[in-house]
């Protein structure tokens, strides 16, 4: 699976995370805005939690997804949310910067499981 086409989301069934291919709308179930396909399984996911992989990895070789919270691993300064902005992956605090060299950043959480990390950064 090509990493940049990988998506993740929180399953409706048990609120666990799942990664795989994103599959669109199912109008028969209005609360479901999509599915994540993983192997032979199809998982209904909360549409708010769906995030695409950037295709980049942090210093620990962990894939970075849209909605992840990253920090400069060396200085432990600067906490940013990973976003898609104007056709590029960016890190956002109060200003938006392109996300380029990720060998110095570390994923410390995400906006769904750890929103308090962004509040602490303010």
C-alpha positions in Angstrom: 0.0 0.0 0.0 1.4 3.4 -1.0 1.8 5.3 2.3 0.5 8.6 1.0 -2.8 7.0 -0.1 -3.2 5.5 3.4 -6.0 6.9 5.6 -6.9 6.4 9.2 -10.1 6.9 11.2 -11.8 5.9 14.5 -14.2 3.0 14.1 -17.8 3.5 15.1 -18.0 0.0 16.5 -15.3 0.3 19.3 -13.7 3.7 18.9 -10.4 2.1 18.0 -8.2 3.4 15.2 -8.0 1.7 11.8 -5.7 2.3 8.8 -6.4 1.5 5.2 -7.9 2.8 2.0 -10.7 5.3 2.3 -14.0 4.5 0.6 -16.7 7.2 0.2 -20.2 7.8 1.2 -22.9 5.2 1.9 -26.2 7.0 1.6 -28.1 4.1 3.2 -26.5 4.9 6.5 -26.5 8.7 7.0 -24.4 8.8 10.2 -21.5 7.1 8.3 -19.6 9.2 5.9 -17.2 6.6 4.8 -15.3 3.4 5.4 -11.7 2.4 5.8 -10.9 -0.8 3.9 -8.2 -2.9 5.5 -7.5 -6.3 3.9 -10.8 -8.1 3.5 -12.5 -6.0 6.2 -14.5 -2.8 5.9 -14.8 -0.5 8.9 -17.3 2.3 9.4 -15.5 5.3 10.7 -16.4 8.6 12.3 -16.0 11.1 9.4 -14.5 13.8 11.7 -11.6 11.5 12.5 -10.6 10.6 8.9 -7.1 11.8 8.1 -4.7 11.1 5.2 -1.1 10.0 5.6 1.4 12.6 4.5 3.7 9.8 3.3 6.4 11.2 5.6 7.7 9.7 8.8 8.9 11.2 12.1 12.3 10.6 13.7 11.0 7.4 15.1 9.9 6.1 11.7 6.2 6.6 12.5 3.9 7.7 9.7 2.6 11.2 10.1 -1.1 11.7 9.4 -3.3 14.7 9.0 -4.5 15.7 12.5 -1.3 14.5 14.2 0.3 16.7 16.7 4.1 17.0 16.2 6.9 18.6 18.2 10.6 19.4 17.5 12.2 16.4 19.1 15.5 18.0 19.8 14.3 21.2 21.5 10.9 20.0 22.7 9.6 23.4 21.5 6.9 24.2 19.1 3.8 22.0 19.1 2.0 21.9 15.7 -1.0 20.3 14.1 -0.4 18.6 10.8 -2.8 20.0 8.2 -3.4 20.1 4.4 -3.2 23.7 3.2 -3.0 25.2 -0.3 -2.1 21.8 -1.9 0.7 21.0 0.6 1.2 19.3 4.0 1.9 22.0 6.6 2.4 22.4 10.3 0.1 24.9 11.9 0.3 26.8 15.2 -0.9 30.3 14.7 0.9 30.5 11.4 1.2 27.9 8.7 4.6 26.5 7.5 5.3 23.8 4.9 6.1 20.4 6.5 9.4 19.5 4.8 12.2 17.9 6.8 10.5 15.5 9.3 13.6 13.8 10.6 13.7 16.2 13.5 10.0 16.0 14.5 8.2 13.5 16.7 4.5 12.6 16.7 3.3 13.2 20.3 -0.4 12.7 19.8 -3.4 13.7 17.6 -6.2 16.2 17.7 -8.8 13.5 18.5 -7.1 11.7 21.4 -5.0 14.5 22.8 -6.5 17.9 22.0 -5.1 19.2 25.3 -1.6 19.2 23.7 -2.6 22.0 21.4 -4.2 23.9 24.3 -1.0 23.7 26.3 0.9 25.1 23.4 -1.1 28.3 23.3 
